[in-house]
Amino acid sequence: MSRRWVHAPEGSHWGEFGPDDQRGRMNLVTPEKVLQGIAEVRHGRSFCLSLPLDVPGGQAMNPRRIAPRRYAVTRDGRSAGQQGFCWSYASEDPELTDVVNDDLVLMSLQYSTQWDSLAHVGSRFDADGDGIDEAVFYNGFRAGAEIRPAREDAAASEAHARYPEPVAGALGIERLAEHGVQGRGVLIDLAHHLGRTRQAVGYDALMRILEADRITIEPGDMVCLHTGFADTLLAMNRQPDLDVLHATGSGLDGHDRRLLDWIVDVRLACLIADNPAVELVVPKLQHPQPLRRPRLPLHEHCLFKNGIHLGELWYLTELAGWLRAHGRSRFLLTAPPLRLPGAVGSPVTPIATV
């Protein structure tokens, strides 16, 4: 194995788990961490941490992402819906009693509750040390080489207009699925301390909350941030009010260097929130001189530099209420993505067990 880079980005840990690693800090979720998660199960109660996959509704929140659209599978040129009944094998043998439904779905993989793979966000960076920026991703995997665009599928275009997005040859979401996503989750209840008004949470504010709730983050923990955003969105019944949503809920301050350093130094395995981006997306910053910078600094720091998967738009409100009522913050988290080779993200139906 040889490195794909001469220079690694400042603040990165490329090569931490070997130059060919595609799992990043999920490598810290070891068998011992799985057992720690299992040890948190005392009541046998489970919480679904997913929104319905057709939430938020429409494309107002993100015009690039489309809601699930289900279609009946056709047979002999006709769909079950056109025939008005389920498939029946009686046409093949009148003695057969089976009736069958099949359908397909067209949707953006990151429309609702989701995982971001390490191929979701990279950066223009001079990894070769030759003064020329390349489009690269975690551990130096290259766009257009190891990370390739999706193929446009004729069947999908017949169902709906195509929305081509880059997908991965390397760093696809299947790497996370193959590792397995089960271990100890830790919930930080930002909404309880800060309410549901929009605010960027930096290092100082986060440390105060951890101290107030006596929360300790240990290596390999999967950290969940409850802001209340998903709960507010769910109450809108698939008619998102952008003005209300833009004023709702907190998010991490991706411009706070001490916060970014803490995320790496504490050695958490992944970072999850019930808002759309984990970090608070701020308007374009104004500078007197042009300044090269990422639009989403926490995404760059986590996905590109340090191999930390992000989970977005999870539903955490019911779990947060139960944990607080019982004086707890830890639980068993089970959240496998689809094992879909090459995908840059995946819908997920996480389960917390307490």
BELTAFEN-V564751 format. One record per residue. N is the residue number from 1. RES is the residue in three letters. D_LAST is the distance of its C-alpha to the last C-alpha in Angstrom with 1 decimal. Layout:
n=N res=RES d_last=D_LAST
n=N res=RES d_last=D_LAST
//
This chain:
n=1 res=MET d_last=41.8
n=2 res=SER d_last=43.3
n=3 res=ARG d_last=42.0
n=4 res=ARG d_last=42.4
n=5 res=TRP d_last=43.2
n=6 res=VAL d_last=45.8
n=7 res=HIS d_last=44.1
n=8 res=ALA d_last=40.3
n=9 res=PRO d_last=39.2
n=10 res=GLU d_last=39.1
n=11 res=GLY d_last=35.6
n=12 res=SER d_last=34.4
n=13 res=HIS d_last=33.2
n=14 res=TRP d_last=34.8
n=15 res=GLY d_last=35.2
n=16 res=GLU d_last=32.4
n=17 res=PHE d_last=31.2
n=18 res=GLY d_last=34.7
n=19 res=PRO d_last=37.0
n=20 res=ASP d_last=35.8
n=21 res=ASP d_last=32.0
n=22 res=GLN d_last=30.3
n=23 res=ARG d_last=26.6
n=24 res=GLY d_last=26.9
n=25 res=ARG d_last=24.2
n=26 res=MET d_last=21.7
n=27 res=ASN d_last=23.7
n=28 res=LEU d_last=21.7
n=29 res=VAL d_last=18.6
n=30 res=THR d_last=19.9
n=31 res=PRO d_last=18.8
n=32 res=GLU d_last=17.9
n=33 res=LYS d_last=15.5
n=34 res=VAL d_last=13.8
n=35 res=LEU d_last=13.6
n=36 res=GLN d_last=12.2
n=37 res=GLY d_last=9.3
n=38 res=ILE d_last=8.9
n=39 res=ALA d_last=9.3
n=40 res=GLU d_last=6.1
n=41 res=VAL d_last=4.5
n=42 res=ARG d_last=5.9
n=43 res=HIS d_last=5.7
n=44 res=GLY d_last=5.9
n=45 res=ARG d_last=5.5
n=46 res=SER d_last=6.5
n=47 res=PHE d_last=8.4
n=48 res=CYS d_last=11.7
n=49 res=LEU d_last=12.9
n=50 res=SER d_last=16.5
n=51 res=LEU d_last=19.4
n=52 res=PRO d_last=21.9
n=53 res=LEU d_last=24.0
n=54 res=ASP d_last=27.1
n=55 res=VAL d_last=25.9
n=56 res=PRO d_last=27.5
n=57 res=GLY d_last=30.5
n=58 res=GLY d_last=34.0
n=59 res=GLN d_last=34.9
n=60 res=ALA d_last=35.4
n=61 res=MET d_last=32.5
n=62 res=ASN d_last=33.6
n=63 res=PRO d_last=37.0
n=64 res=ARG d_last=36.4
n=65 res=ARG d_last=33.4
n=66 res=ILE d_last=33.7
n=67 res=ALA d_last=31.4
n=68 res=PRO d_last=30.8
n=69 res=ARG d_last=34.0
n=70 res=ARG d_last=33.9
n=71 res=TYR d_last=37.1
n=72 res=ALA d_last=38.2
n=73 res=VAL d_last=39.4
n=74 res=THR d_last=43.1
n=75 res=ARG d_last=45.2
n=76 res=ASP d_last=49.0
n=77 res=GLY d_last=49.0
n=78 res=ARG d_last=47.2
n=79 res=SER d_last=43.6
n=80 res=ALA d_last=42.0
n=81 res=GLY d_last=42.1
n=82 res=GLN d_last=45.8
n=83 res=GLN d_last=46.4
n=84 res=GLY d_last=44.4
n=85 res=PHE d_last=42.4
n=86 res=CYS d_last=40.1
n=87 res=TRP d_last=41.6
n=88 res=SER d_last=43.4
n=89 res=TYR d_last=44.8
n=90 res=ALA d_last=47.6
n=91 res=SER d_last=49.8
n=92 res=GLU d_last=49.8
n=93 res=ASP d_last=50.1
n=94 res=PRO d_last=50.6
n=95 res=GLU d_last=49.0
n=96 res=LEU d_last=45.6
n=97 res=THR d_last=43.1
n=98 res=ASP d_last=40.3
n=99 res=VAL d_last=39.4
n=100 res=VAL d_last=37.3
n=101 res=ASN d_last=35.7
n=102 res=ASP d_last=35.2
n=103 res=ASP d_last=34.6
n=104 res=LEU d_last=34.2
n=105 res=VAL d_last=32.7
n=106 res=LEU d_last=34.1
n=107 res=MET d_last=31.8
n=108 res=SER d_last=31.2
n=109 res=LEU d_last=28.3
n=110 res=GLN d_last=27.2
n=111 res=TYR d_last=27.8
n=112 res=SER d_last=24.3
n=113 res=THR d_last=20.7
n=114 res=GLN d_last=21.8
n=115 res=TRP d_last=22.1
n=116 res=ASP d_last=25.3
n=117 res=SER d_last=26.9
n=118 res=LEU d_last=29.0
n=119 res=ALA d_last=32.0
n=120 res=HIS d_last=31.2
n=121 res=VAL d_last=33.0
n=122 res=GLY d_last=35.7
n=123 res=SER d_last=38.7
n=124 res=ARG d_last=42.5
n=125 res=PHE d_last=43.1
n=126 res=ASP d_last=45.9
n=127 res=ALA d_last=44.2
n=128 res=ASP d_last=47.6
n=129 res=GLY d_last=49.2
n=130 res=ASP d_last=52.2
n=131 res=GLY d_last=52.0
n=132 res=ILE d_last=50.7
n=133 res=ASP d_last=47.2
n=134 res=GLU d_last=45.3
n=135 res=ALA d_last=42.3
n=136 res=VAL d_last=39.7
n=137 res=PHE d_last=36.0
n=138 res=TYR d_last=33.7
n=139 res=ASN d_last=35.6
n=140 res=GLY d_last=38.8
n=141 res=PHE d_last=38.4
n=142 res=ARG d_last=41.1
n=143 res=ALA d_last=41.1
n=144 res=GLY d_last=43.6
n=145 res=ALA d_last=43.5
n=146 res=GLU d_last=40.1
n=147 res=ILE d_last=38.5
n=148 res=ARG d_last=40.3
n=149 res=PRO d_last=40.5
n=150 res=ALA d_last=39.2
n=151 res=ARG d_last=41.8
n=152 res=GLU d_last=42.9
n=153 res=ASP d_last=42.4
n=154 res=ALA d_last=45.2
n=155 res=ALA d_last=43.0
n=156 res=ALA d_last=40.6
n=157 res=SER d_last=43.6
n=158 res=GLU d_last=44.8
n=159 res=ALA d_last=41.6
n=160 res=HIS d_last=41.3
n=161 res=ALA d_last=42.9
n=162 res=ARG d_last=41.7
n=163 res=TYR d_last=39.4
n=164 res=PRO d_last=39.8
n=165 res=GLU d_last=37.3
n=166 res=PRO d_last=37.4
n=167 res=VAL d_last=35.3
n=168 res=ALA d_last=35.0
n=169 res=GLY d_last=36.7
n=170 res=ALA d_last=34.9
n=171 res=LEU d_last=31.5
n=172 res=GLY d_last=30.4
n=173 res=ILE d_last=26.8
n=174 res=GLU d_last=27.1
n=175 res=ARG d_last=27.0
n=176 res=LEU d_last=23.4
n=177 res=ALA d_last=22.7
n=178 res=GLU d_last=24.5
n=179 res=HIS d_last=22.6
n=180 res=GLY d_last=19.2
n=181 res=VAL d_last=16.5
n=182 res=GLN d_last=13.4
n=183 res=GLY d_last=12.2
n=184 res=ARG d_last=10.5
n=185 res=GLY d_last=10.2
n=186 res=VAL d_last=11.4
n=187 res=LEU d_last=12.1
n=188 res=ILE d_last=15.5
n=189 res=ASP d_last=16.3
n=190 res=LEU d_last=20.0
n=191 res=ALA d_last=20.5
n=192 res=HIS d_last=19.8
n=193 res=HIS d_last=22.4
n=194 res=LEU d_last=24.9
n=195 res=GLY d_last=24.7
n=196 res=ARG d_last=25.3
n=197 res=THR d_last=28.8
n=198 res=ARG d_last=29.7
n=199 res=GLN d_last=29.8
n=200 res=ALA d_last=29.6
n=201 res=VAL d_last=27.3
n=202 res=GLY d_last=29.0
n=203 res=TYR d_last=28.3
n=204 res=ASP d_last=29.4
n=205 res=ALA d_last=27.2
n=206 res=LEU d_last=24.1
n=207 res=MET d_last=24.8
n=208 res=ARG d_last=25.2
n=209 res=ILE d_last=21.8
n=210 res=LEU d_last=20.1
n=211 res=GLU d_last=22.3
n=212 res=ALA d_last=21.6
n=213 res=ASP d_last=17.8
n=214 res=ARG d_last=18.2
n=215 res=ILE d_last=16.5
n=216 res=THR d_last=17.7
n=217 res=ILE d_last=17.7
n=218 res=GLU d_last=18.5
n=219 res=PRO d_last=20.3
n=220 res=GLY d_last=18.4
n=221 res=ASP d_last=15.4
n=222 res=MET d_last=14.8
n=223 res=VAL d_last=15.4
n=224 res=CYS d_last=14.7
n=225 res=LEU d_last=17.1
n=226 res=HIS d_last=16.7
n=227 res=THR d_last=20.3
n=228 res=GLY d_last=20.2
n=229 res=PHE d_last=22.7
n=230 res=ALA d_last=21.1
n=231 res=ASP d_last=20.5
n=232 res=THR d_last=24.2
n=233 res=LEU d_last=25.3
n=234 res=LEU d_last=23.5
n=235 res=ALA d_last=25.4
n=236 res=MET d_last=28.7
n=237 res=ASN d_last=28.5
n=238 res=ARG d_last=29.7
n=239 res=GLN d_last=32.5
n=240 res=PRO d_last=31.5
n=241 res=ASP d_last=33.5
n=242 res=LEU d_last=34.1
n=243 res=ASP d_last=35.6
n=244 res=VAL d_last=32.5
n=245 res=LEU d_last=30.1
n=246 res=HIS d_last=32.3
n=247 res=ALA d_last=31.9
n=248 res=THR d_last=28.2
n=249 res=GLY d_last=25.4
n=250 res=SER d_last=25.5
n=251 res=GLY d_last=25.4
n=252 res=LEU d_last=26.0
n=253 res=ASP d_last=29.7
n=254 res=GLY d_last=30.8
n=255 res=HIS d_last=34.2
n=256 res=ASP d_last=32.9
n=257 res=ARG d_last=33.8
n=258 res=ARG d_last=32.0
n=259 res=LEU d_last=28.7
n=260 res=LEU d_last=29.5
n=261 res=ASP d_last=30.3
n=262 res=TRP d_last=27.1
n=263 res=ILE d_last=25.0
n=264 res=VAL d_last=27.0
n=265 res=ASP d_last=27.4
n=266 res=VAL d_last=23.8
n=267 res=ARG d_last=23.3
n=268 res=LEU d_last=20.2
n=269 res=ALA d_last=19.8
n=270 res=CYS d_last=19.6
n=271 res=LEU d_last=19.6
n=272 res=ILE d_last=18.0
n=273 res=ALA d_last=18.8
n=274 res=ASP d_last=19.0
n=275 res=ASN d_last=22.8
n=276 res=PRO d_last=25.4
n=277 res=ALA d_last=26.1
n=278 res=VAL d_last=23.7
n=279 res=GLU d_last=27.0
n=280 res=LEU d_last=29.1
n=281 res=VAL d_last=32.0
n=282 res=VAL d_last=35.2
n=283 res=PRO d_last=38.7
n=284 res=LYS d_last=41.1
n=285 res=LEU d_last=42.0
n=286 res=GLN d_last=45.7
n=287 res=HIS d_last=47.6
n=288 res=PRO d_last=51.3
n=289 res=GLN d_last=51.5
n=290 res=PRO d_last=49.7
n=291 res=LEU d_last=46.6
n=292 res=ARG d_last=44.8
n=293 res=ARG d_last=41.1
n=294 res=PRO d_last=38.0
n=295 res=ARG d_last=37.1
n=296 res=LEU d_last=33.4
n=297 res=PRO d_last=33.4
n=298 res=LEU d_last=29.6
n=299 res=HIS d_last=29.6
n=300 res=GLU d_last=32.6
n=301 res=HIS d_last=31.2
n=302 res=CYS d_last=27.9
n=303 res=LEU d_last=28.9
n=304 res=PHE d_last=32.6
n=305 res=LYS d_last=32.9
n=306 res=ASN d_last=29.7
n=307 res=GLY d_last=27.9
n=308 res=ILE d_last=24.7
n=309 res=HIS d_last=23.2
n=310 res=LEU d_last=22.4
n=311 res=GLY d_last=20.1
n=312 res=GLU d_last=21.5
n=313 res=LEU d_last=21.0
n=314 res=TRP d_last=17.3
n=315 res=TYR d_last=15.9
n=316 res=LEU d_last=13.5
n=317 res=THR d_last=14.6
n=318 res=GLU d_last=12.2
n=319 res=LEU d_last=9.1
n=320 res=ALA d_last=11.4
n=321 res=GLY d_last=12.5
n=322 res=TRP d_last=9.3
n=323 res=LEU d_last=8.5
n=324 res=ARG d_last=12.2
n=325 res=ALA d_last=12.5
n=326 res=HIS d_last=10.3
n=327 res=GLY d_last=12.0
n=328 res=ARG d_last=9.4
n=329 res=SER d_last=9.9
n=330 res=ARG d_last=8.0
n=331 res=PHE d_last=5.2
n=332 res=LEU d_last=6.4
n=333 res=LEU d_last=9.1
n=334 res=THR d_last=11.5
n=335 res=ALA d_last=14.6
n=336 res=PRO d_last=17.9
n=337 res=PRO d_last=21.0
n=338 res=LEU d_last=24.0
n=339 res=ARG d_last=26.1
n=340 res=LEU d_last=29.1
n=341 res=PRO d_last=31.7
n=342 res=GLY d_last=33.0
n=343 res=ALA d_last=30.9
n=344 res=VAL d_last=30.3
n=345 res=GLY d_last=27.0
n=346 res=SER d_last=24.8
n=347 res=PRO d_last=22.9
n=348 res=VAL d_last=19.2
n=349 res=THR d_last=16.5
n=350 res=PRO d_last=13.3
n=351 res=ILE d_last=9.9
n=352 res=ALA d_last=6.6
n=353 res=THR d_last=3.8
n=354 res=VAL d_last=0.0
//
